[in-house]
């Protein structure tokens, strides 16, 4: 069963979608005015889901399950053609330098879903990405959305400089997710969003991940496709793309660029940790990927990040944060263990800062910082999200 925050990703099964934007947002993230007109147009019905109700993909963490409704499963889709217009997929410049401990982080959620009493139709309220103080979690600003983007989406990534971010946005029913880049000023105020030209993802399915190259010129994303999984590198200036795919059944949940921009680490919960060589010819994902740490059953692998020197991978295995050399020559080493309620998701999304020392994760609407030098965890006092306590909790990156 899909979660409320994951309903859009799965096409809402057979649920319709109607406009629910009856209040204009406070730019500071506070309560909405009950009488203000919405800047978002009404939404028309979504089509039925491309995924069955028994989909093996997990729901996003920190979300709840809607009432049960029957699913209509259309015929299996034809395999998507592979894109090869980006001849050189590696990053093109040196990485943006880390500026010390992070000063800011961005948070992004999904439209807030609500089922009116006795209704099988969900209504949605848009949300916007937000900028927060990295020491306290305090809200600093809301991020403007590009034209045509109605709401934030939960996928985002950061460059090492703690100023350049890649975000995603929902454009409406039966419409693609759009990607855009945002740069923060020294006071944390976001500049104008810069959409990736020509790149319009098709309907998103679960098992989706996103990462920004260290020089902020490329993005990589992974998604489930008919018969397997696809990983794509996209040039942010031109929208040109290079694809790799496999028919093997696994879900890529984490992606990270190596500092040299020529390799990408993948975390796949039922496969393991691997490194994709961007210089290798062909489009076979498994043939171009070297396995670093095989999957060994529970707990599931989720996020992954390169260390700044490129010599090791930091990843989450359940609620444990571990480190393993990229060459796989040593056993994984435990860096920290996150203490979460027994009811929390076993999957732990995180963001590693440009120095490689501080790790950020979110549980429900609170953010936490882990110092990987000693494994200590510091909760950030402020709650995040435009409407804390409603909808799925956001993801965050610094």
N, C-alpha and C positions, 0 to 999 in steps of 0.2 A: 504494500500500500504506500502511496506517495504521501509526503508531508505537505502541509499547507504551503510552506515556502518553496517546496519543490514542485508544486502543481503545475506551474507554468512550464517548467523544464520538461515535464512529461506530457504536456499538451492538455492537462486537466482531465485526462481520460475522456469522458463525454460531457463534462460540465460546460455550461455556457459561461460567458463572461460579460458582465455589464458594467457600465460606468458607475464608479462610486466616489468620484472626486468632488465632494461637496464643500470642501473647505480649503482655502489657500493656506499654504504652509507659512509658519513664522520662519524667517530666514535664520534665526538663531536656534531653530530646532525646538521651540517651545510649543505650547498648545495652539491648535488651530482656531481661527475665528469661525463660529458656527454660521455666520451669515455671509462670509466672503465667497465670491464666485470662484470656482475652480479654474486654474489655468490649463487643465488637462481635459481634452475632449472625451466624450463618452466612448466606451469600448464596445465593440461588437463581438458576437460569440466566437470562441475558439473552436477549431476542428477537433475531432476525436484524437486520442493519443496514438502515437506510433508505437508505444510500448504497452504490453499487456499488464494487467493488474498484478500479475505475479512476477513482475520484473525483478531480476536479481540485484539491480543496482541499489545502493543504500540511499536513503533520504539525507538531505543536508542536516548537519548536527544542530541541536538546539531547537528543533521544531516539533510540532504536534501533528497528529493525524486527523484528517477531516472525516466526516461521515462516509460510510461505504456507499459507493454507487457502481452500477455495472459498467464494464468497459467494452467498447467496441473496437476490435482489433482489425485494422485494414490489412490487405495483402502485403506480404513482405516487399520492401522497397528494393529497387534495383541497386547494385553497387554504384557508388558515386565515382565519377572519373577523377583521376589523380591530376593534380595541378603541378606544373614544373616551370612556371614562368619566372620564378626567382632562381637564377642560375647559381648564384653564390649565396647560400643561406647563412653563412657565418656572419657574426657582427663585423662592422666595418671600421670601428674606431676603438681606441683604448677605453677601458671602463671609466665611468664617471667616478671621481674620487669620493671616498667616504669622508664626511666632515666631522667625525667624532660620534659620540653617543647620539642616538636619534632625538630630535626635538619635536617631531610631529609624527602622527600616523593618520591614515585615512581609514574610514569605516564605510562599508557599503552593504546594504541589505537588498531585499526584493519588495515588490508591492505587497502591502499588508492584505491578506485574504480574510474574508469573513463570510460565514454562511448565515444569512438571516433565518429566523426561526421557521421551521417547516419548509425551507427552501432548498432545492437542489442546485441552485445557481449561486456561484460565488461572486462577491463584489470585491473590488480591489482599490486600495488607496495608495497612490504613488509615494515613494520616498526618494530622498536625494542623498548622494554621498556626502560625508562630512569630514572636516579636518579637526583633529584633536591634539591637545598638548600631550607630548609623550611622557611627561612626568606625572601628570595628574589625570589625564583622560578628559579634561575640560574641553567643551566644544568651542572652537575658534571660528569656524566658518562653514557654510554649506557650499558645495561645489555646483557650479552651473552646469546644466546638461546641454548637449548640442541640440540644434534644431532637429525635430523628429523623434528625439528620445524622450519617452514619457516618464520613465522612472529609472532609478538605479537598478542594477542587478548585483548579485553577491560576489562576482568574480573581480578581483583586482590584484595588482602586483606593483612592486616598487623597484626603482634603480638604486644603486649603492649610495647615491648622494643625499637621500632622504628628502629630495625636493621634486623628483620626477616620478610620476605615477601613471599607470595604465589602468583604466577602468572600463567597465562594460555597462551597457544600458539597454533597457527593454523598450522596444518601439511599438508594441501593441500586439493584438491577437493575430495569429497566423503571419507574423512578421519576424524579421531577423533580429538578433541581438547585434548591437553596434559597439565598436570599440573606440575609445578615444583616450588621448594623452593629456594630462594636466600637470603643470609646473607650479610649485609654490614659491612665493616671494619669501624673503628672509623673515618676515613676520608671520608666515604661515598662510597668507591670503592666496587663494588659488587664482591662476590666470584663466584665460578663456580656454575651453576644451578644444582640442584639435582632433577631429575624427580621423580615423584611418581610412583613406580614400578607397572606394570600391570594395571594401571588405564588409560583407554582410553574411554573418553565419546563418545557416539554415536552422530549422527548428532544433533547439538544443535538447539533447537527451541527458540523463544522469551520467555520472562518470566523466566530468568535464573539469579541466584545469587550465591555468593561464600563468604565463611568466613573461617578464620584460628583460630584454638583453641588457648586459651591464653598461653598454653605451647608449641605451634607450633608443636604438634605431630599429629594432626588430621585436616582434612578439612571437611566442610559441603557444599554441593551444592544442588541447586534446579533446576528442569527443568520440562518443559511441556512434558507429555507422552500421549499416546493414552488414551483418556477418563478422563484425570485429571492431577495431578501434583505429582512429586516424590521428596522427600528430602532424601539425602544420606550422611552418615558420613563415611569417609575413613581414614584409618591409613596410614600416609605418609611413614612409613618405610616398610610396607608389601603390601599395596594396598588392604587389606581386607576391606569389605564394609558392612554396615547395612542400609537397605532401609525402608522408610515409604512412603505410598502413599494414595491418596484419589481420588475418582471419582468426587468430588465436583469441580465445575468450578470456579477456581480462579488462579491467577498468583502470585507466591512468588517472590517479587522484592527485599527483604532485609533479611539478616540473620546476627545473632550475637551470639557469645558464652557468657554464663555467666562466671564470674571470677572463679567459682568453677568447671567449665568444665563439669557440669552434666545437663545443660539445654541450650536450644538454642531458641533465640527469632526469630520470623518470622513476616515479614510485607507482607501482601497480600492486594493489592489495593481494591479489591471488597469483602473482608472478614473482615480484621482488623489486630490487633496486637495480637499475641499469644505466648505462651511459650511451647516448646516441651520438655517433660520429657524423658531424655535418658534412665532412669532406668525402664521405663514402658515397659512391655512385649508386643509383638504383632507388627504388621506392619501397623495398621490403623493410619494414620497421625492425623486425627481429634480426634480420641479417646485418643491419647497420648498428645494432645495439649490443653492447657487451654487458653481460650479467655480472653485477658486483656482489649482490647479496640476494640469494634465492629466498622466496617466500617459504616460511616454515609453519604455516597454519596460523592460528590465533597467537597474539593479537594482530589486527590488520595494520599494514603499513599505510601511511597517508601522505603527509607532507615531506618534502625533501629540499635541501638547500646546500649549495657548495660553500665550503669555507673560503675566505678571501684569498688564500694562497692556492686554491684549486686542488689541494692534495687530499681532501676528505669530503665526505657527505655527512650532513647532519639530517636526521630524519625522525619521524615519530612512528613508534610501534605500539599501538594502543595509546596509553597515557605515559609511556616512557619516551624520553628523548635520548637518542643514541648517536654515536659517531662511528664511521667506518672509513678506512682509507679507500681512495678511489681505485687503487690497484687490487684491493681485496686481499692483501697479504696478511692482514691481522684480523682478529676477532673484533666484533663491534664492542664499543666501550659505552657504558651508561653515563650520561651527563646529568640527567635530572629525571625525576619522576613527578608527574603532575598529580596532585590530589584533587579528584573530582568526585561528586556524588555517584553512588552506584547506579543511578538512573541516567547518568550522562552517556552520550555517544562514545563508543570505543574509538572512533576516528577523531584525530586531533589535528585540525588545520593550524598552521603557525606561519609566522613571517620572521626571518632572520635579518637583522640589520646589517648595514654595509661593513661594520667592523668585525662581524662574526661573533660578537660577544653577547648581544642581547636578543632574546627571542620573545615574540609577542604572540599571545593567543587570547581568544575570547571564549568565555563560557556564559551563555545566555546574554545578558547586556552589561557584563563587566569584563574589563580587559586586565591582563596580567603580564608582567615582565619577568622573564627568567634570566638571571646572570649565569651564563654557562661556565664561567670560571669556577664557581663554587656550587652551582645548582640551586641557589636561593631564588625564591619567588616573591615578587612584590606586587600586591594588588594595586591597581590605579583607582583612586577614590571615586571618580565620577562615572556614572552609568553612561553608556553610549547608545546611539540609535535615536531617531527622531521621535519615536513613541516607545520608549522602553517598556517592556512588558507585553507589547502587542506584536503579533507576527513572529517570524523567525528572527533569531538574533543575527546581527550582521557579521561579516568577515572583516578582517582588518589587516593592514600591511604598513610597514615602515622601512 
